[in-house]
Amino acid sequence: MQFTGTAQAVEPAAGKLELFAPVPHFTDAVFDPVHMRIEPQFVTVHPLSGNPDREYEHAL
């Protein structure tokens, strides 16, 4: 899926932070995460193709 829309930086609630992956062990610079929330205006679904076993599993 691909979402296009307006994004803004947000600070997630403490309970939501634990749902994110752990911070990386090593970085090239200071790790300062930014959490974004997008208000979708356009959504595009890219179907799985070329795999006959899953052809209808994700059909719209």
Phi and psi restraints in degrees (range 20) as a CNS / XPLOR table:
assign (resid 1 and name C) (resid 2 and name N)
       (resid 2 and name CA) (resid 2 and name C) 1.0 -133.0 20.0 2
assign (resid 2 and name N) (resid 2 and name CA)
       (resid 2 and name C) (resid 3 and name N) 1.0 127.1 20.0 2
assign (resid 2 and name C) (resid 3 and name N)
       (resid 3 and name CA) (resid 3 and name C) 1.0 -113.0 20.0 2
assign (resid 3 and name N) (resid 3 and name CA)
       (resid 3 and name C) (resid 4 and name N) 1.0 137.0 20.0 2
assign (resid 3 and name C) (resid 4 and name N)
       (resid 4 and name CA) (resid 4 and name C) 1.0 -126.6 20.0 2
assign (resid 4 and name N) (resid 4 and name CA)
       (resid 4 and name C) (resid 5 and name N) 1.0 132.1 20.0 2
assign (resid 4 and name C) (resid 5 and name N)
       (resid 5 and name CA) (resid 5 and name C) 1.0 177.3 20.0 2
assign (resid 5 and name N) (resid 5 and name CA)
       (resid 5 and name C) (resid 6 and name N) 1.0 -165.1 20.0 2
assign (resid 5 and name C) (resid 6 and name N)
       (resid 6 and name CA) (resid 6 and name C) 1.0 -90.1 20.0 2
assign (resid 6 and name N) (resid 6 and name CA)
       (resid 6 and name C) (resid 7 and name N) 1.0 130.4 20.0 2
assign (resid 6 and name C) (resid 7 and name N)
       (resid 7 and name CA) (resid 7 and name C) 1.0 -114.7 20.0 2
assign (resid 7 and name N) (resid 7 and name CA)
       (resid 7 and name C) (resid 8 and name N) 1.0 150.9 20.0 2
assign (resid 7 and name C) (resid 8 and name N)
       (resid 8 and name CA) (resid 8 and name C) 1.0 -142.6 20.0 2
assign (resid 8 and name N) (resid 8 and name CA)
       (resid 8 and name C) (resid 9 and name N) 1.0 149.7 20.0 2
assign (resid 8 and name C) (resid 9 and name N)
       (resid 9 and name CA) (resid 9 and name C) 1.0 -75.4 20.0 2
assign (resid 9 and name N) (resid 9 and name CA)
       (resid 9 and name C) (resid 10 and name N) 1.0 136.7 20.0 2
assign (resid 9 and name C) (resid 10 and name N)
       (resid 10 and name CA) (resid 10 and name C) 1.0 -134.6 20.0 2
assign (resid 10 and name N) (resid 10 and name CA)
       (resid 10 and name C) (resid 11 and name N) 1.0 160.9 20.0 2
assign (resid 10 and name C) (resid 11 and name N)
       (resid 11 and name CA) (resid 11 and name C) 1.0 -110.1 20.0 2
assign (resid 11 and name N) (resid 11 and name CA)
       (resid 11 and name C) (resid 12 and name N) 1.0 109.2 20.0 2
assign (resid 11 and name C) (resid 12 and name N)
       (resid 12 and name CA) (resid 12 and name C) 1.0 -66.2 20.0 2
assign (resid 12 and name N) (resid 12 and name CA)
       (resid 12 and name C) (resid 13 and name N) 1.0 152.2 20.0 2
assign (resid 12 and name C) (resid 13 and name N)
       (resid 13 and name CA) (resid 13 and name C) 1.0 -63.9 20.0 2
assign (resid 13 and name N) (resid 13 and name CA)
       (resid 13 and name C) (resid 14 and name N) 1.0 155.5 20.0 2
assign (resid 13 and name C) (resid 14 and name N)
       (resid 14 and name CA) (resid 14 and name C) 1.0 -55.0 20.0 2
assign (resid 14 and name N) (resid 14 and name CA)
       (resid 14 and name C) (resid 15 and name N) 1.0 -40.9 20.0 2
assign (resid 14 and name C) (resid 15 and name N)
       (resid 15 and name CA) (resid 15 and name C) 1.0 -65.4 20.0 2
assign (resid 15 and name N) (resid 15 and name CA)
       (resid 15 and name C) (resid 16 and name N) 1.0 -28.0 20.0 2
assign (resid 15 and name C) (resid 16 and name N)
       (resid 16 and name CA) (resid 16 and name C) 1.0 -80.1 20.0 2
assign (resid 16 and name N) (resid 16 and name CA)
       (resid 16 and name C) (resid 17 and name N) 1.0 -28.5 20.0 2
assign (resid 16 and name C) (resid 17 and name N)
       (resid 17 and name CA) (resid 17 and name C) 1.0 -60.0 20.0 2
assign (resid 17 and name N) (resid 17 and name CA)
       (resid 17 and name C) (resid 18 and name N) 1.0 -33.9 20.0 2
assign (resid 17 and name C) (resid 18 and name N)
       (resid 18 and name CA) (resid 18 and name C) 1.0 -69.8 20.0 2
assign (resid 18 and name N) (resid 18 and name CA)
       (resid 18 and name C) (resid 19 and name N) 1.0 -13.7 20.0 2
assign (resid 18 and name C) (resid 19 and name N)
       (resid 19 and name CA) (resid 19 and name C) 1.0 -79.2 20.0 2
assign (resid 19 and name N) (resid 19 and name CA)
       (resid 19 and name C) (resid 20 and name N) 1.0 -16.0 20.0 2
assign (resid 19 and name C) (resid 20 and name N)
       (resid 20 and name CA) (resid 20 and name C) 1.0 -82.6 20.0 2
assign (resid 20 and name N) (resid 20 and name CA)
       (resid 20 and name C) (resid 21 and name N) 1.0 157.7 20.0 2
assign (resid 20 and name C) (resid 21 and name N)
       (resid 21 and name CA) (resid 21 and name C) 1.0 -64.2 20.0 2
assign (resid 21 and name N) (resid 21 and name CA)
       (resid 21 and name C) (resid 22 and name N) 1.0 158.3 20.0 2
assign (resid 21 and name C) (resid 22 and name N)
       (resid 22 and name CA) (resid 22 and name C) 1.0 -66.3 20.0 2
assign (resid 22 and name N) (resid 22 and name CA)
       (resid 22 and name C) (resid 23 and name N) 1.0 158.3 20.0 2
assign (resid 22 and name C) (resid 23 and name N)
       (resid 23 and name CA) (resid 23 and name C) 1.0 -65.8 20.0 2
assign (resid 23 and name N) (resid 23 and name CA)
       (resid 23 and name C) (resid 24 and name N) 1.0 151.7 20.0 2
assign (resid 23 and name C) (resid 24 and name N)
       (resid 24 and name CA) (resid 24 and name C) 1.0 -65.8 20.0 2
assign (resid 24 and name N) (resid 24 and name CA)
       (resid 24 and name C) (resid 25 and name N) 1.0 149.3 20.0 2
assign (resid 24 and name C) (resid 25 and name N)
       (resid 25 and name CA) (resid 25 and name C) 1.0 -73.0 20.0 2
assign (resid 25 and name N) (resid 25 and name CA)
       (resid 25 and name C) (resid 26 and name N) 1.0 -35.1 20.0 2
assign (resid 25 and name C) (resid 26 and name N)
       (resid 26 and name CA) (resid 26 and name C) 1.0 -132.9 20.0 2
assign (resid 26 and name N) (resid 26 and name CA)
       (resid 26 and name C) (resid 27 and name N) 1.0 140.3 20.0 2
assign (resid 26 and name C) (resid 27 and name N)
       (resid 27 and name CA) (resid 27 and name C) 1.0 -139.7 20.0 2
assign (resid 27 and name N) (resid 27 and name CA)
       (resid 27 and name C) (resid 28 and name N) 1.0 162.2 20.0 2
assign (resid 27 and name C) (resid 28 and name N)
       (resid 28 and name CA) (resid 28 and name C) 1.0 -80.0 20.0 2
assign (resid 28 and name N) (resid 28 and name CA)
       (resid 28 and name C) (resid 29 and name N) 1.0 -17.8 20.0 2
assign (resid 28 and name C) (resid 29 and name N)
       (resid 29 and name CA) (resid 29 and name C) 1.0 -146.0 20.0 2
assign (resid 29 and name N) (resid 29 and name CA)
       (resid 29 and name C) (resid 30 and name N) 1.0 -172.0 20.0 2
assign (resid 29 and name C) (resid 30 and name N)
       (resid 30 and name CA) (resid 30 and name C) 1.0 -66.1 20.0 2
assign (resid 30 and name N) (resid 30 and name CA)
       (resid 30 and name C) (resid 31 and name N) 1.0 130.0 20.0 2
assign (resid 30 and name C) (resid 31 and name N)
       (resid 31 and name CA) (resid 31 and name C) 1.0 -88.1 20.0 2
assign (resid 31 and name N) (resid 31 and name CA)
       (resid 31 and name C) (resid 32 and name N) 1.0 111.5 20.0 2
assign (resid 31 and name C) (resid 32 and name N)
       (resid 32 and name CA) (resid 32 and name C) 1.0 -128.2 20.0 2
assign (resid 32 and name N) (resid 32 and name CA)
       (resid 32 and name C) (resid 33 and name N) 1.0 88.6 20.0 2
assign (resid 32 and name C) (resid 33 and name N)
       (resid 33 and name CA) (resid 33 and name C) 1.0 -66.4 20.0 2
assign (resid 33 and name N) (resid 33 and name CA)
       (resid 33 and name C) (resid 34 and name N) 1.0 147.4 20.0 2
assign (resid 33 and name C) (resid 34 and name N)
       (resid 34 and name CA) (resid 34 and name C) 1.0 -124.8 20.0 2
assign (resid 34 and name N) (resid 34 and name CA)
       (resid 34 and name C) (resid 35 and name N) 1.0 126.5 20.0 2
assign (resid 34 and name C) (resid 35 and name N)
       (resid 35 and name CA) (resid 35 and name C) 1.0 -99.3 20.0 2
assign (resid 35 and name N) (resid 35 and name CA)
       (resid 35 and name C) (resid 36 and name N) 1.0 131.2 20.0 2
assign (resid 35 and name C) (resid 36 and name N)
       (resid 36 and name CA) (resid 36 and name C) 1.0 -117.5 20.0 2
assign (resid 36 and name N) (resid 36 and name CA)
       (resid 36 and name C) (resid 37 and name N) 1.0 144.7 20.0 2
assign (resid 36 and name C) (resid 37 and name N)
       (resid 37 and name CA) (resid 37 and name C) 1.0 -119.6 20.0 2
assign (resid 37 and name N) (resid 37 and name CA)
       (resid 37 and name C) (resid 38 and name N) 1.0 131.9 20.0 2
assign (resid 37 and name C) (resid 38 and name N)
       (resid 38 and name CA) (resid 38 and name C) 1.0 -110.1 20.0 2
assign (resid 38 and name N) (resid 38 and name CA)
       (resid 38 and name C) (resid 39 and name N) 1.0 136.3 20.0 2
assign (resid 38 and name C) (resid 39 and name N)
       (resid 39 and name CA) (resid 39 and name C) 1.0 -99.0 20.0 2
assign (resid 39 and name N) (resid 39 and name CA)
       (resid 39 and name C) (resid 40 and name N) 1.0 96.6 20.0 2
assign (resid 39 and name C) (resid 40 and name N)
       (resid 40 and name CA) (resid 40 and name C) 1.0 -65.0 20.0 2
assign (resid 40 and name N) (resid 40 and name CA)
       (resid 40 and name C) (resid 41 and name N) 1.0 136.8 20.0 2
assign (resid 40 and name C) (resid 41 and name N)
       (resid 41 and name CA) (resid 41 and name C) 1.0 -113.3 20.0 2
assign (resid 41 and name N) (resid 41 and name CA)
       (resid 41 and name C) (resid 42 and name N) 1.0 -30.3 20.0 2
assign (resid 41 and name C) (resid 42 and name N)
       (resid 42 and name CA) (resid 42 and name C) 1.0 -134.9 20.0 2
assign (resid 42 and name N) (resid 42 and name CA)
       (resid 42 and name C) (resid 43 and name N) 1.0 138.2 20.0 2
assign (resid 42 and name C) (resid 43 and name N)
       (resid 43 and name CA) (resid 43 and name C) 1.0 -129.4 20.0 2
assign (resid 43 and name N) (resid 43 and name CA)
       (resid 43 and name C) (resid 44 and name N) 1.0 131.2 20.0 2
assign (resid 43 and name C) (resid 44 and name N)
       (resid 44 and name CA) (resid 44 and name C) 1.0 -122.1 20.0 2
assign (resid 44 and name N) (resid 44 and name CA)
       (resid 44 and name C) (resid 45 and name N) 1.0 133.7 20.0 2
assign (resid 44 and name C) (resid 45 and name N)
       (resid 45 and name CA) (resid 45 and name C) 1.0 -105.7 20.0 2
assign (resid 45 and name N) (resid 45 and name CA)
       (resid 45 and name C) (resid 46 and name N) 1.0 125.9 20.0 2
assign (resid 45 and name C) (resid 46 and name N)
       (resid 46 and name CA) (resid 46 and name C) 1.0 -102.8 20.0 2
assign (resid 46 and name N) (resid 46 and name CA)
       (resid 46 and name C) (resid 47 and name N) 1.0 104.6 20.0 2
assign (resid 46 and name C) (resid 47 and name N)
       (resid 47 and name CA) (resid 47 and name C) 1.0 -68.6 20.0 2
assign (resid 47 and name N) (resid 47 and name CA)
       (resid 47 and name C) (resid 48 and name N) 1.0 152.2 20.0 2
assign (resid 47 and name C) (resid 48 and name N)
       (resid 48 and name CA) (resid 48 and name C) 1.0 -73.1 20.0 2
assign (resid 48 and name N) (resid 48 and name CA)
       (resid 48 and name C) (resid 49 and name N) 1.0 130.2 20.0 2
assign (resid 48 and name C) (resid 49 and name N)
       (resid 49 and name CA) (resid 49 and name C) 1.0 -132.3 20.0 2
assign (resid 49 and name N) (resid 49 and name CA)
       (resid 49 and name C) (resid 50 and name N) 1.0 158.0 20.0 2
assign (resid 49 and name C) (resid 50 and name N)
       (resid 50 and name CA) (resid 50 and name C) 1.0 84.6 20.0 2
assign (resid 50 and name N) (resid 50 and name CA)
       (resid 50 and name C) (resid 51 and name N) 1.0 4.7 20.0 2
assign (resid 50 and name C) (resid 51 and name N)
       (resid 51 and name CA) (resid 51 and name C) 1.0 -127.3 20.0 2
assign (resid 51 and name N) (resid 51 and name CA)
       (resid 51 and name C) (resid 52 and name N) 1.0 96.0 20.0 2
assign (resid 51 and name C) (resid 52 and name N)
       (resid 52 and name CA) (resid 52 and name C) 1.0 -61.6 20.0 2
assign (resid 52 and name N) (resid 52 and name CA)
       (resid 52 and name C) (resid 53 and name N) 1.0 -25.0 20.0 2
assign (resid 52 and name C) (resid 53 and name N)
       (resid 53 and name CA) (resid 53 and name C) 1.0 -68.7 20.0 2
assign (resid 53 and name N) (resid 53 and name CA)
       (resid 53 and name C) (resid 54 and name N) 1.0 -24.9 20.0 2
assign (resid 53 and name C) (resid 54 and name N)
       (resid 54 and name CA) (resid 54 and name C) 1.0 -115.9 20.0 2
assign (resid 54 and name N) (resid 54 and name CA)
       (resid 54 and name C) (resid 55 and name N) 1.0 13.0 20.0 2
assign (resid 54 and name C) (resid 55 and name N)
       (resid 55 and name CA) (resid 55 and name C) 1.0 -57.4 20.0 2
assign (resid 55 and name N) (resid 55 and name CA)
       (resid 55 and name C) (resid 56 and name N) 1.0 -41.7 20.0 2
assign (resid 55 and name C) (resid 56 and name N)
       (resid 56 and name CA) (resid 56 and name C) 1.0 -102.1 20.0 2
assign (resid 56 and name N) (resid 56 and name CA)
       (resid 56 and name C) (resid 57 and name N) 1.0 -5.4 20.0 2
assign (resid 56 and name C) (resid 57 and name N)
       (resid 57 and name CA) (resid 57 and name C) 1.0 -63.7 20.0 2
assign (resid 57 and name N) (resid 57 and name CA)
       (resid 57 and name C) (resid 58 and name N) 1.0 -33.8 20.0 2
assign (resid 57 and name C) (resid 58 and name N)
       (resid 58 and name CA) (resid 58 and name C) 1.0 -117.0 20.0 2
assign (resid 58 and name N) (resid 58 and name CA)
       (resid 58 and name C) (resid 59 and name N) 1.0 25.0 20.0 2
assign (resid 58 and name C) (resid 59 and name N)
       (resid 59 and name CA) (resid 59 and name C) 1.0 -68.2 20.0 2
assign (resid 59 and name N) (resid 59 and name CA)
       (resid 59 and name C) (resid 60 and name N) 1.0 145.6 20.0 2
